[in-house]
Each structure stands twice: as structure tokens, then as C-alpha cells.
Amino acid sequence: MDTGNILFALGLTIFAGLATGIGSLMSFLSKDFNPKFLAGSLGFSAGVMIYVSLIEIFVKAKDALEAFYGPKQGYFITTISFFAGIAIIAVIDKMIPSYENPHEIGNIRRETSDQDGTDQKLMRMGLFSALAIAIHNFPEGLATFMGALSDPTLGISIAVAIAIHNIPEGIAVAVPIFYATKSKKKSFWLSFFSGLAEPVGALIGFFLLRNIFNDATFGIIFASVAGIMVYISLDELLPTAEEYGEHHIAIGGLIAGMAVMAASLLLFI
């Protein structure tokens, strides 16, 4: 396999993953705590995740599995893999006690008397978001890398689309950590490193999975990723956005995130 193609594919994957750092930089535009900004940002992230999961990732997984197994069995396996992804992240969520669970956060305006507790909960939410984003960035990196190896044009399209939706994911990690620690440096690096799961996934995919990577493994991975992202959006991001801001701000952010993701995908039709 040509070394130049490998380096090109790896470079695209690094570019896509590190876009989370751009999101973290954007989160610093608001210097003081702003519940509306936090709610809008988290709603926006949820919109991006839900839209790209159901409109793009699930469909790509379905196409790949139908090509490998046939229409009926392929669609069935896609659906099972989607809900398996939901089950995996739900189990992880269930294992975290409610007092530590990042989405079990009371409205910050009701907790000013316990600022340390609020900061701790925000920090946990940011760290959990970073972990969750790293989990789904891992197979995304694998898919970007393999796609670029098979077709550089396809790889560029996937990398740019993933980079665009990684920006609000960077916001989702950096904003709560920034408000909890008041440290731009810490929030930036935690957000930045959550994106490194993409090139890590690419390298592991190349060295361990290249002999078995086909439409079936691609489809199962992508369908599971779609389920994980939908669960995170509905169970964590949106409830937290509702807690910290007005309902219409959270929903407005959700719709805006969907619109931005839709526009980015239209560029690559």
C-alpha cells in the first residue's frame, strides 16, 4: 500500500478530529457565565448529532450492510446495530450514580448557594461528554481513514463533514468545563484531546482491522455510532440545555444545529 496514500488518509483524519479544538476556542467568546449561551450551545450540538446520525450515518450504514447482506437482512442488521449502540451508552450511563451523572444537573440559578457543588457537576458533565465524544470519534476516525484509502475524494468529503460537526462537539465539552474551572487552558485541552480519538481509531483500524474491514464491519460500526450519538443528544445534551436556559433557546439551538449540518452535507451531494 502506497505510503503517500496512508499519510494523506491519516492527515485527513487528524484534521477532522482536531476540529473539536476550534469548538473549544469558540466557547471562550463568552467571558462570564451565560446560561442562555450554554443552553444554545448544547442544543446546537444535539441538533448536529441527531441530524447527522439519522440522515447521514444511519443511511450510510444501511447502504453498506444491504450491499453486503441484501436489502432485507442488511436493513435488519442496521436496525439492530443502531439500538445496540443505544444500549451500550445507556448501560454506561446507568453505571454512573445519579449524584455523579453529568446530565442530572439542577438549574445553576437555583444552586448559587452551593457553587462548589455546581462546578463539580459541570465538570463531570464536561468529562462525560468528552468520553462519549471520544467513543463515537473512534469509529468515525476509522471510517474516515478507510474511506480516504479507498477513494481520496470520498475521504475529503467525509473528513470535512465530520470536522464541521466536531466543532459544536468541542463546544459541548469545553463550555461546562470552562464554567466549572474558569480555566481556558484546561477546557481547551480536554476538548482537544477528545478529538484525538479519531486518528487513534484510524491507526488501530489500519494495523488491526485492515484485513477484515469490509461493508459489513463498516455498516455495523456506523449504525452503532448513530445510536450512541442519538442517545447522548436526547438523554444528556437536550435535558441539560433545558435546565440551563429557556425551552425555546434549547430548541432554537437544536434546529440551528440541524440546519448547519444539513447545509454542510448539501455541499457534498
C-alpha positions, -999 to +999 in steps of 0.1 A: +000+000+000+014+034-010+029+053+019+017+086+005-020+074+005-016+063+041-002+096+052-029+115+033-057+094+049-042+099+083-038+136+078-075+139+069-085+120+100-063+142+122-079+173+106-114+161+113-107+150+148-089+182+160-118+204+148-131+199+184-103+224+193-120+250+171-152+245+191-135+249+224-119+282+212-154+294+202-166+287+237-144+314+251-163+341+233-185+344+264-163+355+294-190+354+321-214+325+328-243+328+304-270+302+309-285+311+275-252+306+257-247+273+274-283+262+266-280+273+230-246+256+225-258+223+239-290+224+219-269+232+188-247+202+195-277+179+200-291+191+167-259+183+148-256+149+164-293+139+158-293+151+122-260+135+111-269+103+129-303+097+113-298+114+079-262+105+071-246+079+093-276+055+096-282+057+059-245+050+050-246+021+074-278+007+059-264+011+023-232-008+033-250-036+051-276-040+023-248-042-002-232-070+018-262-089+031-290-079+008-319-054+013-339-073+040-311-087+061-290-056+057-317-033+070-324-057+099-287-057+110-286-019+106-315-015+129-301-040+155-267-023+154-284+011+159-302+000+190-271-019+202-253+014+202-281+030+223-279+000+247-241+003+251-242+040+260-273+035+282-255+009+302-225+032+307-249+059+318-267+036+341-235+026+358-229+062+369-247+071+401-273+098+398-253+121+420-224+118+397-243+116+364-234+146+343-270+151+330-285+151+365-278+188+370-301+212+386-306+247+373-275+267+381-296+297+391-311+275+419-277+264+432-258+296+437-256+288+474-237+256+465-214+269+438-187+243+445-212+215+440-225+231+408-189+234+395-183+198+403-214+187+384-205+208+354-170+193+354-185+158+355-208+166+326-179+180+305-157+150+312-186+126+304-192+145+272-155+142+263-156+105+270-188+100+249-175+121+221-142+102+221-162+069+219-180+079+188-150+097+173-131+064+174-151+046+147-156+079+128-118+081+125-117+045+113-143+052+087-127+084+075-093+067+072-106+037+053-127+059+031-097+080+022-076+050+014-103+036-010-112+069-025-093+102-017-123+123-029-147+104-006-122+108+022-121+145+018-159+148+018-162+126+050-134+145+068-148+179+061-184+169+071-171+153+103-149+183+111-178+207+108-199+186+132-169+182+155-169+220+162-201+221+182-190+188+199-159+207+211-182+234+225-202+207+243-170+196+261-153+229+267-182+251+279-192+232+311-155+226+319-147+263+314-175+274+336-166+248+363-129+255+364-126+290+350-096+277+331-095+282+294-064+261+291-079+231+308-112+233+289-093+237+256-070+207+261-098+183+273-119+193+243-088+190+220-079+155+233-114+142+229-109+147+191-077+127+191-098+095+193-103+099+155-067+094+145-063+068+172-092+049+157-076+053+122-043+038+133-059+009+151-082+003+121-052+003+098-030-020+119-056-044+133-087-043+111-075-038+076-077-075+068-113-078+079-126-043+072-155-045+047-190-032+041-203-054+070-179-041+097-182-005+084-220-007+085-222-022+120-198+003+134-215+033+118-250+022+128-239+017+164-223+052+163-256+067+152-274+051+181-248+063+206-250+099+193-288+100+193-289+087+229-263+113+241-283+140+224-317+131+239-306+119+273-277+143+281-274+174+259-310+184+255-321+179+291-290+199+303-298+226+277-334+228+291-321+230+327-297+260+320-318+280+296-353+287+283-370+260+263-371+279+231-334+287+233-326+250+236-350+241+207-337+270+186-301+257+191-313+222+182-329+234+149-299+256+141-276+226+146-297+205+122-297+233+097-259+238+098-253+201+094-278+198+066-261+227+048-227+211+052-240+178+038-256+195+008-222+208-002-211+172-010-240+159-029 
